[in-house]
Amino acid sequence: LSAWAQVEMGPPDAILGITEAYKRDGDARKINLGVGAYRTDAGKPYVLSSVAQAEQSILRQSLDKEYLPITGLAKFTSAAASLAYGGDALERVAVTQSISGTGALRIGGAFLERFHSGKAIYVPGPTWGNHGAVFRDCGLKVGQYRYFDPQTNGLNLGGMLEDIRALPKGSLVLLHACAHNPTGVDPSAAQWAEIQRVVEECEHVAFFDMAYQGFASGDVDRDASALRSFVAANRAPVLLAQSFAKNRGLYGERVGTFSVVGNDSAERDRLLSQVKILVRPMYSNPPVHGARIAGEVLSDPALRQMWLGEVREMAERIIRMRAALRGELEGLGSKKKWNHITDQIGMFCFTGLSPAQVDRLASEFHVYLTRDGRVSIAGITTGNVKYLAESIHNVTK
Ligand SMILES: Cc1[nH+]cc(COP(=O)(O)O)c(CN[C@@H](CCC(=O)O)C(=O)O)c1O
């Protein structure tokens, strides 16, 4: 009897599995709206010029391949923390490099399991498909708070605040900093202020997931404003998972940070010492190449400016494709409301399409998206938006 006889075949990943199905489809009209990865108007992956130039500069330096410290490349992590938090508060921030956003969430989950053990973490309903598994694998119980309102395809603020207020005092609350995945629904500044007040009054712990800074509005400071408001108030404890996968196109380089905000530098040092104790047995120390690139882009003034322009361009192309899709659908005489396509923000649109309609889009029209009806807008181009609208119209009329 095999030692692995009890190992069953697991299901494909709800998000990454869509790309596998797309690759198997031979039809020239096929469109991949599954994975949240930026594509140019030619439908191709995009290596930012700022990244390519930084990489060339690094290669010219013929650097060694020595281990990084447990907390990664300091030139990168300090610049990344500045980007996230803005200039101030940095002496309170314990920051470590992470294996992109997922790795940061994993470190944060493990940290909370160790120092807030027995508590559950509460994520928005719905949330990124991997959040639950990451936190369960950290040994945390995972709960949900109401977030998306299917009636309006917008935010259910009342339900959200009621649920967060009802949680046991000092609960762990996961918040998407901007560009909510999968709904594309972000709280307004006024709504964020209400959310912040409730989280603070209930003495909850706020764990921000910021995977799209700059990618939502095109402005890195604007997209970090909710996070910075919590930190400036310094009432609710804040943790942050920061990813450079999308806003810098460093997907496969796995570049990110995890950080915890303390009350002062002494507390920061204690926090960082425990983060290192957690990371060492997890993967010991992080990969160096992507961090060198990201650190170069952030610290070289010309490359930083170039990058800020490129991330704004990516955000603006997404916003143009939202308008184009809505316009085409309305032009086809669709009787459904499609304003949420342009009301929502960031990488994704929560279309409201049913699983059956999503299945038809794949089988009859070669259009691929996740079964929750989420569309990665970056997969839309001026060349395919008409066909896409016709396909959606055909399955919704
Ligand atoms: C909210 C959120 N948090 C964290 C991550 C992790 O990103 P990374 O830095 O690469 O570890 C992602 C990526 N989610 C998109 C990419 C594919 C994936 O699921 O992963 C997505 O939802 O399509 C998120 O959307």
The ligand as an SDF file (V2000), in Angstrom:
LIG
                    3D

 25 25  0  0  0  0  0  0  0  0999 V2000
   -5.9970   41.4820   -2.1760 C   0  0  0  0  0  0  0  0  0  0  0  0
   -4.7870   40.6780   -2.5770 C   0  0  0  0  0  0  0  0  0  0  0  0
   -3.8410   40.4130   -1.6100 N   0  0  0  0  0  0  0  0  0  0  0  0
   -2.7460   39.7050   -1.9150 C   0  0  0  0  0  0  0  0  0  0  0  0
   -2.5280   39.2140   -3.1800 C   0  0  0  0  0  0  0  0  0  0  0  0
   -1.2530   38.4060   -3.3630 C   0  0  0  0  0  0  0  0  0  0  0  0
   -0.4520   38.9070   -4.3460 O   0  0  0  0  0  0  0  0  0  0  0  0
    1.1050   38.4990   -4.3870 P   0  0  0  0  0  0  0  0  0  0  0  0
    1.8180   39.7490   -4.0390 O   0  0  0  0  0  0  0  0  0  0  0  0
    1.3320   38.0630   -5.8250 O   0  0  0  0  0  0  0  0  0  0  0  0
    1.3850   37.3950   -3.4160 O   0  0  0  0  0  0  0  0  0  0  0  0
   -3.4530   39.4350   -4.2350 C   0  0  0  0  0  0  0  0  0  0  0  0
   -3.2330   38.9050   -5.6540 C   0  0  0  0  0  0  0  0  0  0  0  0
   -4.4310   38.4290   -6.2610 N   0  0  0  0  0  0  0  0  0  0  0  0
   -4.5250   38.4010   -7.7230 C   0  0  0  0  0  0  0  0  0  0  0  0
   -3.3610   37.6410   -8.3560 C   0  0  0  0  0  0  0  0  0  0  0  0
   -3.4730   36.1500   -8.4570 C   0  0  0  0  0  0  0  0  0  0  0  0
   -3.6020   35.5050   -7.1070 C   0  0  0  0  0  0  0  0  0  0  0  0
   -4.7400   35.1930   -6.7540 O   0  0  0  0  0  0  0  0  0  0  0  0
   -2.5730   35.3800   -6.4250 O   0  0  0  0  0  0  0  0  0  0  0  0
   -5.8890   37.8310   -8.1160 C   0  0  0  0  0  0  0  0  0  0  0  0
   -6.7990   37.8400   -7.2180 O   0  0  0  0  0  0  0  0  0  0  0  0
   -6.0970   37.5120   -9.2860 O   0  0  0  0  0  0  0  0  0  0  0  0
   -4.5890   40.1970   -3.9050 C   0  0  0  0  0  0  0  0  0  0  0  0
   -5.5150   40.4750   -4.8470 O   0  0  0  0  0  0  0  0  0  0  0  0
  1  2  1  0
  2  3  1  0
  2 24  2  0
  3  4  2  0
  4  5  1  0
  5  6  1  0
  5 12  2  0
  6  7  1  0
  7  8  1  0
  8  9  2  0
  8 10  1  0
  8 11  1  0
 12 13  1  0
 12 24  1  0
 13 14  1  0
 14 15  1  0
 15 16  1  0
 15 21  1  0
 16 17  1  0
 17 18  1  0
 18 19  2  0
 18 20  1  0
 21 22  2  0
 21 23  1  0
 24 25  1  0
M  CHG  1   3   1
M  END
$$$$
